[in-house]
Amino acid sequence: MERQGVRFSMSGRPRGLILSIWIAASCCAVALAIYLASTPAYALSEIQREDLPSPVTQPAGDDTAAPGTMVPMPDPIGTKPSEDNRPTDDTDKSEPQAPTGSGGITSPHADPDQPPPPVVYDLGPLPEPVKRMHGLIIEACKSGDIEKLRPLIGSGDSMTQLSLGDIDGDPITFLKGLSGDSDGQEILAILEEVLSAGYVHVDTGTPQELYVWPYFFALPLDKLEPRQRVELFKLVTASDYDDMKQFGAYIFYRVGITPTGQWLFFVAGD
């Protein structure tokens, strides 16, 4: 009997403890609910706004601001940040490139789809500055002294173009190097023969306006008349002619003089 009473009292103590804990927890829950009901409720957006710092308004007319008060703006569309975080403009501001393959003003102007310009042999219609330069070059060629060309070629930016590429050194030395003889007399003979042929007036009324010898410069070679081919063979061989027809234009020596009398070029090739 005594052992059973002990067992009963031992099992009854845990049930009383659990009941006491439950009653205490219920009281706390009721007190918390009453407290929350008595305080104002905040929406999530209101809580987020309270967490943000107040905006700093810069006084009007004041270009200075305290460090750390200016919020950096995002980069404009179309720019990318540089290494030092400064936006750089992707716009290509380089100068437009000239079309490739045009060959420049010294290239043959033969256009098979356009009527050829008139071929002129008479020097009378030439402007006086052009006529004078033409005569001075012819006179220098006939003298047999290539040094006579030096003052006509000039120097600096206004120097006559003697090659489709850059030349190094003295222009007269360069011309002698093109000649089959050491004195440059062969190149003088070619220059005189070129200027003795007919000429064409091209690009009239434009900044590229020129008087060009020989006229083959502006005529399709496959449309030359028999008498014109005879004139061409004074300058080139029949083999050269066949090669030029395959190329599609006259590419032997030619001379260009501007309306103001500047000797612009004496070149061959393309």
Secondary structure, DSSP 8 states (H G I E B T S, - for coil): -HHHHHHHHHHHHHHHHHHHHHHHHHHHHHHHHHHHHHS----HHHHHHHHS-------TT-----TT-S------TTEEE-TTS-EEE----S-----TT---TTS----TTS-----B--STTS-HHHHHHHHHHHHHHHHT-GGGGHHHH--GGGS-B-SSS---S-HHHHHHHHSSSTTSHHHHHHHHHHHHS-BEEESTTSTT-EEEESGGGGS-GGG--HHHHHHHTTTS-HHHHHHHHHHTS--S-EEEE-TT--EEEEE---
